[in-house]
């Protein structure tokens, strides 16, 4: 399993509420438990998204002219 370290600004009140509801002492453990619960919870509506493919704009490099139409 690959790990990705992420950061997000959250209000202190939300963090304290999350720690209280999860029963965890540290912010890291409380956030981890919340994320795992969100991923595995059957009551959460799953959102299907498609990836938007962006096209190159402007002048294309000469070395890519054979690969990009």
Secondary structure as a PSIPRED ss2 file (coil, helix, strand):
# PSIPRED VFORMAT (PSIPRED V4.0)

   1 X C   1.000  0.000  0.000
   2 X C   1.000  0.000  0.000
   3 X C   1.000  0.000  0.000
   4 X C   1.000  0.000  0.000
   5 X C   1.000  0.000  0.000
   6 X C   1.000  0.000  0.000
   7 X C   1.000  0.000  0.000
   8 X C   1.000  0.000  0.000
   9 X C   1.000  0.000  0.000
  10 X C   1.000  0.000  0.000
  11 X C   1.000  0.000  0.000
  12 X H   0.000  1.000  0.000
  13 X H   0.000  1.000  0.000
  14 X H   0.000  1.000  0.000
  15 X H   0.000  1.000  0.000
  16 X H   0.000  1.000  0.000
  17 X H   0.000  1.000  0.000
  18 X H   0.000  1.000  0.000
  19 X H   0.000  1.000  0.000
  20 X H   0.000  1.000  0.000
  21 X H   0.000  1.000  0.000
  22 X H   0.000  1.000  0.000
  23 X C   1.000  0.000  0.000
  24 X C   1.000  0.000  0.000
  25 X C   1.000  0.000  0.000
  26 X C   1.000  0.000  0.000
  27 X H   0.000  1.000  0.000
  28 X H   0.000  1.000  0.000
  29 X H   0.000  1.000  0.000
  30 X H   0.000  1.000  0.000
  31 X H   0.000  1.000  0.000
  32 X H   0.000  1.000  0.000
  33 X H   0.000  1.000  0.000
  34 X H   0.000  1.000  0.000
  35 X H   0.000  1.000  0.000
  36 X H   0.000  1.000  0.000
  37 X H   0.000  1.000  0.000
  38 X H   0.000  1.000  0.000
  39 X H   0.000  1.000  0.000
  40 X H   0.000  1.000  0.000
  41 X C   1.000  0.000  0.000
  42 X C   1.000  0.000  0.000
  43 X C   1.000  0.000  0.000
  44 X C   1.000  0.000  0.000
  45 X C   1.000  0.000  0.000
  46 X C   1.000  0.000  0.000
  47 X C   1.000  0.000  0.000
  48 X C   1.000  0.000  0.000
  49 X C   1.000  0.000  0.000
  50 X C   1.000  0.000  0.000
  51 X C   1.000  0.000  0.000
  52 X C   1.000  0.000  0.000
  53 X C   1.000  0.000  0.000
  54 X C   1.000  0.000  0.000
  55 X C   1.000  0.000  0.000
  56 X C   1.000  0.000  0.000
  57 X C   1.000  0.000  0.000
  58 X C   1.000  0.000  0.000
  59 X C   1.000  0.000  0.000
  60 X C   1.000  0.000  0.000
  61 X C   1.000  0.000  0.000
  62 X H   0.000  1.000  0.000
  63 X H   0.000  1.000  0.000
  64 X H   0.000  1.000  0.000
  65 X C   1.000  0.000  0.000
  66 X C   1.000  0.000  0.000
  67 X C   1.000  0.000  0.000
  68 X C   1.000  0.000  0.000
  69 X C   1.000  0.000  0.000
